[in-house]
Amino acid sequence: MSRIFILLPALCTALLFTACGEKSEAEKADEERAALREEKRKRAVEVYRTFAEQYPDDPKAAEAKQKAAALEAAAPKK
């Protein structure tokens, strides 16, 4: 009987530590979606800035600069 009282806490502790290190499928999917959004945001900023630099006289150049700045301002802080 005393052997069970020794093994049971050790087993529970081992199970607890192995379960804590694993991310759930939902957490992994959320991280992948966040990374994809971040990559799309970076690409959009690049496109807007390139447009504004290549066509500075275009009436939409100022709007492109504003959109790039807004996307950068809305980016999550790291």
N, C-alpha and C positions, 0 to 999 in steps of 0.2 A: 504494500500500500504506500509506503513512504517513497518508493521508487517512482510511482506515478506522480506524486506531488513534486518531485524533482524534474522529471521529464516533461510534464505538461507545461510549466512556465517556459522552459527552454524551447519547446516546440512552438509555442505561441509567439515567442520573441522572434524566432527564425522566420516564421510565416509573415509576421508584421514587417520585418525589414526587407524581405524579398518582394512584397507587394508594393511597398512605397516607391521603389525605384522605377517601376514600370508606368508608362503613360497609357492612358486608355485610348481606344481608337478615336473617340470623339475629340480628345485633346490633341492627338496627332493631326486629325483632319482640320481642326481650328488653326493650328500652327501653319499647316500647308496653305490654307486659305489666306491667312494674314501675310504670309510670304509672297503669295501671288499678287495680292492687292498692293503690297509695297513695291513689287517689281513693276506692276502696271503704272503706278503713280510716278515712279522714277522715269519710266519711258515717256509718259505724257509730258512731264516737265521738260525732258530733253527735246521732244518734238516741238513744243511751244517755243522754247528758247531758240532752237535752230531756225524756225520760221521767222521769228522776230529779227534775228541776226541777218538772215539771207534777204529778207524783204522789209527793210526798215521804213520804206516809204508807203508800204501797204497800209490802208486804214485799219486792218485787223491786227497789225503788229503790236500796237499798244494793248489790245485785248489779249493777245497771246502772252505778253509779258505779265499782265495781271493774273491770268489763269495759272501761269507757272508759279508766280509768287504765292497765290492762294493755295495751290497744292502743296507747296513746301511748308507753308505756315500750318496747314492742317495735318501735316505728317506727325505720327506719334513720336514723342521725345524718347530718346534712348538713354 
